[in-house]
Amino acid sequence: MPELRKDPIIGRWVIIATSRGLRPKDYQAEKVRYLYQSCPLCPGQEEKTPPEVLAYRQSGSLPNTPGWTLRVVPNKFPALEVEGTLDREGVGLYDRMNGIGAHEVVIETPEHKKALSKFTEKEFENLLWAYRDRILDLRKDTRFRYIMIFKNYGEAAGASLEHSHSQLIALPIIPTAVVEELVGAKSHYEEKERCIFCDIIRQELSDGSRIVQENQEFLAITPFAPKFPFEVWILPKKHASSFDQGQKSQYEALSRIFLDVLRRLNVALKDPPYNFILHSSPLQERAEDYYHWHFEIMPTLTRVAGFEWGTGFYINPTPPEDAARFLREIDLTIESEEIP
Amino acid sequence: MPELRKDPIIGRWVIIATSRGLRPKDYQAEKVRYLYQSCPLCPGQEEKTPPEVLAYRQSGSLPNTPGWTLRVVPNKFPALEVEGTLDREGVGLYDRMNGIGAHEVVIETPEHKKALSKFTEKEFENLLWAYRDRILDLRKDTRFRYIMIFKNYGEAAGASLEHSHSQLIALPIIPTAVVEELVGAKSHYEEKERCIFCDIIRQELSDGSRIVQENQEFLAITPFAPKFPFEVWILPKKHASSFDQGQKSQYEALSRIFLDVLRRLNVALKDPPYNFILHSSPLQERAEDYYHWHFEIMPTLTRVAGFEWGTGFYINPTPPEDAARFLREIDLTIESEEIP
């Protein structure tokens, strides 16, 4: 059973793989499993993954067989385990709990080589519905306090399989980065009785220099103080704390703008590795008034990794106003011929 | 002039290179300048760096000529600029200030190919004295609130030059990661009137399972909740908030244990890329009672980078107790023949 441990100084929880920890030689041997043949996520290979927990499939096709357009399975090498009770323990100064949680893989397409930026709006919208369906299902498990949904695209961004997929981790704790956002947003709300994200949206719409794209329901911006060059946030214009509580029209509008942003990044930065992360409200805590869900998309462009990991201090070599302008000026109508 | 910008939600300051920002094509072209010939940090190439601000040299040798054993120069491509006044500005919700600061390179040895783990204790001690000398000098500049000293070793850890060097950045703000530590340590002190780091040292000495090495003055441990596999912290056993306020014997003892830890990591993980970061008290704030300086050393072993950057959520595949045991069990007496 993995273990969750809390840093006694700053309160950050980390997952420690206690059961079968990697030894020094494992790191030397570690190669990213970038499989081109016998991909375990491809149709016909369903027996290579644990049984599916969700699939969108052709009517008549059987579970765990081909015929799906999207499939969600438990991670075969989970960072957390779903079975068991949530035991907590103090050891002197330290706090630990056993690593209860869900770790799932969202197989976004049956096509091995199809990148997300090549999805149709309908295909992309299905992915958003899958995120929502899994959140709604996992919400029933009261052991969980937070659901993280994220995608690693490309080796440099941490992807270990080429086949297009995203991941979901349900946690019995709230990750530090989310706690920081909640604390900041709550403090702004207590002072001004306004959501800070709504204030940001108003200011960005009025300023304009960091807007990448917008439609009736969503705004895509490069944030004022981005950690990474070409970082883009997509926020619903209307206040809402949880991703999974939207109307159908919202998912359609989000699909359009999200795909548009991914295509712009794809053209501007020539198919860059990237991560995106859904920031949504915690499951148990009440944050409706002051938290505002959004996606953060971060291309992996710089190598100054370890230092910034260690300090939380970021040096960004591209002003977000420049990044937004580059992305705005991309002509997507000529994209399809140029980029494979 | 670079710019410092504050994230309005969580309060994180980032440096934005506004003057000559990188364009999309610069990232595609970006190659790490791993120079083997005409290294700008080698003796005889002194004109390739800005004039030195500190050097330990043979008596009689002239500034900015060969004859040095260690040399500190301003970074030729600084993230912050030292000239100017510290102007602050609010723009609606947002805060910015101009990027005043110092960014220096500590050239640790004249020998191009000599890694830090191959230094003698005396050479390593000189490096610690150089850190101290620079801190004492930069303390005089009241614009600065924090001095970060760090090393990136190896390309994967962000080093852009092969020649052994570390870096110093003096900042008009306190980085988020340090603020978090200060807040946590202060809260512990207010509750218990004890330094949390001193409490950790007592518990680790009594427990023993995470001790890598110790001597009379210092303790090297793998922390209870490490972000990274084989992360090691080196702490002075006696409470002290600032690195630069120690006695001579402390720097000797620190040199011994630091070198011992680097050699163990070097053998266990076969010359891994790594970062180390000095965590010391801010320059203006009074944190003597509750803050406790230390070094954090983080080998770069895993690739799950972007996601953890984005969430502050870490999955560590090696329990720190295992890592400490592997490192303790290294026999350093047979090291020199095996490792180039």
Chai-1 contact restraints between the chains, C-beta under 6 A:
chainA,res_idxA,chainB,res_idxB,connection_type,confidence,min_distance_angstrom,max_distance_angstrom,comment,restraint_id
A,R5,B,A225,contact,1.0,0.0,6.0,A-B,restraint_1
A,K6,B,A225,contact,1.0,0.0,6.0,A-B,restraint_2
A,D7,B,A225,contact,1.0,0.0,6.0,A-B,restraint_3
A,I9,B,E181,contact,1.0,0.0,6.0,A-B,restraint_4
A,I9,B,G184,contact,1.0,0.0,6.0,A-B,restraint_5
A,I9,B,I196,contact,1.0,0.0,6.0,A-B,restraint_6
A,I10,B,E180,contact,1.0,0.0,6.0,A-B,restraint_7
A,I10,B,E181,contact,1.0,0.0,6.0,A-B,restraint_8
A,I10,B,G184,contact,1.0,0.0,6.0,A-B,restraint_9
A,V14,B,A225,contact,1.0,0.0,6.0,A-B,restraint_10
A,V14,B,Y314,contact,1.0,0.0,6.0,A-B,restraint_11
A,V14,B,N316,contact,1.0,0.0,6.0,A-B,restraint_12
A,I15,B,I315,contact,1.0,0.0,6.0,A-B,restraint_13
A,I16,B,N316,contact,1.0,0.0,6.0,A-B,restraint_14
A,I16,B,P319,contact,1.0,0.0,6.0,A-B,restraint_15
A,A17,B,P317,contact,1.0,0.0,6.0,A-B,restraint_16
A,T18,B,P319,contact,1.0,0.0,6.0,A-B,restraint_17
A,G21,B,T318,contact,1.0,0.0,6.0,A-B,restraint_18
A,G21,B,P319,contact,1.0,0.0,6.0,A-B,restraint_19
A,G21,B,D322,contact,1.0,0.0,6.0,A-B,restraint_20
A,L22,B,P317,contact,1.0,0.0,6.0,A-B,restraint_21
A,L22,B,T318,contact,1.0,0.0,6.0,A-B,restraint_22
A,P24,B,A268,contact,1.0,0.0,6.0,A-B,restraint_23
A,P24,B,L269,contact,1.0,0.0,6.0,A-B,restraint_24
A,P24,B,F326,contact,1.0,0.0,6.0,A-B,restraint_25
A,Y27,B,L301,contact,1.0,0.0,6.0,A-B,restraint_26
A,Q28,B,K270,contact,1.0,0.0,6.0,A-B,restraint_27
A,A79,B,I315,contact,1.0,0.0,6.0,A-B,restraint_28
A,G92,B,Q203,contact,1.0,0.0,6.0,A-B,restraint_29
A,L93,B,D199,contact,1.0,0.0,6.0,A-B,restraint_30
A,L93,B,Q203,contact,1.0,0.0,6.0,A-B,restraint_31
A,Y94,B,F224,contact,1.0,0.0,6.0,A-B,restraint_32
A,F150,B,F307,contact,1.0,0.0,6.0,A-B,restraint_33
A,N152,B,F307,contact,1.0,0.0,6.0,A-B,restraint_34
A,A157,B,G306,contact,1.0,0.0,6.0,A-B,restraint_35
A,G158,B,R303,contact,1.0,0.0,6.0,A-B,restraint_36
A,G158,B,V304,contact,1.0,0.0,6.0,A-B,restraint_37
A,G158,B,A305,contact,1.0,0.0,6.0,A-B,restraint_38
A,G158,B,G306,contact,1.0,0.0,6.0,A-B,restraint_39
A,G158,B,F307,contact,1.0,0.0,6.0,A-B,restraint_40
A,P175,B,T311,contact,1.0,0.0,6.0,A-B,restraint_41
A,P175,B,G312,contact,1.0,0.0,6.0,A-B,restraint_42
A,P175,B,F313,contact,1.0,0.0,6.0,A-B,restraint_43
A,T176,B,G312,contact,1.0,0.0,6.0,A-B,restraint_44
A,A177,B,T311,contact,1.0,0.0,6.0,A-B,restraint_45
A,A177,B,G312,contact,1.0,0.0,6.0,A-B,restraint_46
A,E180,B,I10,contact,1.0,0.0,6.0,A-B,restraint_47
A,E181,B,I9,contact,1.0,0.0,6.0,A-B,restraint_48
A,E181,B,I10,contact,1.0,0.0,6.0,A-B,restraint_49
A,G184,B,I9,contact,1.0,0.0,6.0,A-B,restraint_50
A,G184,B,I10,contact,1.0,0.0,6.0,A-B,restraint_51
A,I196,B,I9,contact,1.0,0.0,6.0,A-B,restraint_52
A,D199,B,L93,contact,1.0,0.0,6.0,A-B,restraint_53
A,Q203,B,G92,contact,1.0,0.0,6.0,A-B,restraint_54
A,Q203,B,L93,contact,1.0,0.0,6.0,A-B,restraint_55
A,F224,B,R5,contact,1.0,0.0,6.0,A-B,restraint_56
A,F224,B,Y94,contact,1.0,0.0,6.0,A-B,restraint_57
A,A225,B,R5,contact,1.0,0.0,6.0,A-B,restraint_58
A,A225,B,K6,contact,1.0,0.0,6.0,A-B,restraint_59
A,A225,B,D7,contact,1.0,0.0,6.0,A-B,restraint_60
A,A225,B,V14,contact,1.0,0.0,6.0,A-B,restraint_61
A,A268,B,P24,contact,1.0,0.0,6.0,A-B,restraint_62
A,L269,B,P24,contact,1.0,0.0,6.0,A-B,restraint_63
A,K270,B,Q28,contact,1.0,0.0,6.0,A-B,restraint_64
A,N275,B,G306,contact,1.0,0.0,6.0,A-B,restraint_65
A,N275,B,F307,contact,1.0,0.0,6.0,A-B,restraint_66
A,N275,B,G310,contact,1.0,0.0,6.0,A-B,restraint_67
A,I277,B,G310,contact,1.0,0.0,6.0,A-B,restraint_68
A,I277,B,T311,contact,1.0,0.0,6.0,A-B,restraint_69
A,M298,B,G306,contact,1.0,0.0,6.0,A-B,restraint_70
A,M298,B,G310,contact,1.0,0.0,6.0,A-B,restraint_71
A,T300,B,G306,contact,1.0,0.0,6.0,A-B,restraint_72
A,L301,B,Y27,contact,1.0,0.0,6.0,A-B,restraint_73
A,R303,B,G158,contact,1.0,0.0,6.0,A-B,restraint_74
A,V304,B,G158,contact,1.0,0.0,6.0,A-B,restraint_75
A,A305,B,G158,contact,1.0,0.0,6.0,A-B,restraint_76
A,A305,B,A305,contact,1.0,0.0,6.0,A-B,restraint_77
A,G306,B,A157,contact,1.0,0.0,6.0,A-B,restraint_78
A,G306,B,G158,contact,1.0,0.0,6.0,A-B,restraint_79
A,G306,B,N275,contact,1.0,0.0,6.0,A-B,restraint_80
A,G306,B,M298,contact,1.0,0.0,6.0,A-B,restraint_81
A,G306,B,T300,contact,1.0,0.0,6.0,A-B,restraint_82
A,F307,B,F150,contact,1.0,0.0,6.0,A-B,restraint_83
A,F307,B,N152,contact,1.0,0.0,6.0,A-B,restraint_84
A,F307,B,G158,contact,1.0,0.0,6.0,A-B,restraint_85
A,F307,B,N275,contact,1.0,0.0,6.0,A-B,restraint_86
A,G310,B,N275,contact,1.0,0.0,6.0,A-B,restraint_87
A,G310,B,I277,contact,1.0,0.0,6.0,A-B,restraint_88
A,G310,B,M298,contact,1.0,0.0,6.0,A-B,restraint_89
A,T311,B,P175,contact,1.0,0.0,6.0,A-B,restraint_90
A,T311,B,A177,contact,1.0,0.0,6.0,A-B,restraint_91
A,T311,B,I277,contact,1.0,0.0,6.0,A-B,restraint_92
A,G312,B,P175,contact,1.0,0.0,6.0,A-B,restraint_93
A,G312,B,T176,contact,1.0,0.0,6.0,A-B,restraint_94
A,G312,B,A177,contact,1.0,0.0,6.0,A-B,restraint_95
A,F313,B,P175,contact,1.0,0.0,6.0,A-B,restraint_96
A,Y314,B,V14,contact,1.0,0.0,6.0,A-B,restraint_97
A,I315,B,I15,contact,1.0,0.0,6.0,A-B,restraint_98
A,I315,B,A79,contact,1.0,0.0,6.0,A-B,restraint_99
A,N316,B,V14,contact,1.0,0.0,6.0,A-B,restraint_100
A,N316,B,I16,contact,1.0,0.0,6.0,A-B,restraint_101
A,P317,B,A17,contact,1.0,0.0,6.0,A-B,restraint_102
A,P317,B,L22,contact,1.0,0.0,6.0,A-B,restraint_103
A,T318,B,G21,contact,1.0,0.0,6.0,A-B,restraint_104
A,T318,B,L22,contact,1.0,0.0,6.0,A-B,restraint_105
A,P319,B,I16,contact,1.0,0.0,6.0,A-B,restraint_106
A,P319,B,T18,contact,1.0,0.0,6.0,A-B,restraint_107
A,P319,B,G21,contact,1.0,0.0,6.0,A-B,restraint_108
A,D322,B,G21,contact,1.0,0.0,6.0,A-B,restraint_109
A,F326,B,P24,contact,1.0,0.0,6.0,A-B,restraint_110
